[in-house]
Amino acid sequence: MSGPPGLPLLLGLLGLPGLPQARPRYEPAWGSLDARPLPAWFDEAKFGVFIHWGVFSVPSFGSEWFWWYWQKEKREPYVKFMDTNYPPGFSYEDFGPLFTAEFFDPNQWADILKASGAKYVVLTSKHHEGFTLWGSKYSWNWNAVDVGPKRDLVAELATSVRNRTDLHFGLYHSLFEWFNPLFLEDATNAFNTSKFPTSKSLPELYEIVTKYQPEIIWSDGDGNAPDTYWNSTGFLAWLYNDSPVRDTVVTNDRWGAGSICAHGGFYTCSDRYNPGHLLPHKWENCMTIDRSSWGYRRDARLRDYLPIEDLVKQLVETVSCGGNLLMNIGPTHDGRIAVVFEERLRQVGSWLKVNGEAIYGTKPWRAQNDTVTPGVWYTFSPKEGEVSAIFLNWPVSGILELGEPRAKLGETQVKLAGYRELLKWVALGEKGMVIALPQLTPQQMPCQWGWTLQLTDVD
């Protein structure tokens, strides 16, 4: 005989063993939302790929902020580029049909993402230009289904990523749009009216979550408007309480003027943020392989792309200080991942195949970098109880001195990731150790650009 309908709920709230726990409800207020635990998968993932793709990929000149620099700021190189290459009266909207994506193969993209060793991907569903890469009901005739590719690019990539990889799928979404008349009207009214978020931005957010169930919502572009204008806390309360991804979704901190580095799931603080020390809150370093732009640039030179040594360095520094690295690529208007981006991603993947244990699922150690030898960064693997010392420069002497680990005679073991034999070492008093690296030819090296020493039984 069953009890009253309220009994199971009451017992659950009391936390009695063997009964389901009641799901916490989050209030649309930062105090409540910020108390939500970050789903564990995000911290364990460590490395993701950002993809900036949109109509700005058509001119592919200077920056993904092309429209703003040309039309609003009237920067000389952008004005000259348009005057030289396009007829008078050509508008930014005229680039829409030229965003063709005829070479876009989502399976190929998914395979490259998998080969990179990334554990998540974030695609720009809509940048500040307002063009949506899905057939949004709220972006009539300015979306990838009505104009240009005539394809739902978000759906295609989501499907391929989920079918062919174990990556978590995420979406970037710009809150504001540079030239949307409704946003400009609200801005003129000092954001005391909210026509734009009510009719455009918020409906889009609900639409992409319901339709594509992304596990990351990477918000951006507050247009100097406060979170109250965007009703960010209202959206996030729905996202955490009632959305189809409520248990797994993670969010960043760009939800209105003043929220960055203060509210949200993980902090980004600024573009290319790499503090170099441990932070008390989970953070992400979003950065670009192209030093100057997030979108694809036809005018980029080889020297504009970060070499693989710099990318490995960024990854190691970021992870040792408790962050995730989100490395950006910009595809072409016709849907290709340029060969230089593919090469960099595959290089990172080859490095992670050897050194992944020092990255994935790790926690910051008591020291982030070494006090004696520069270019040595530490991580800790809780499951193995192992400290990883990642060194970015192979010493000419073949001897590596570490100032931080406290080794124990007869107990501590040192291994080089990708090399079979144990390494010999000597303790330096109470703290520090000297390690003899194996004498290897370049062909015998387990990897390039950075190496991992796995230390067991050290304090």
Summary of the structure (lengths in Angstrom):
residues: 459
radius of gyration: 24.6
end to end distance: 58.0
largest distance: 82.6
contacts: 1500
relative contact order: 0.11
helix: 31%
strand: 18%
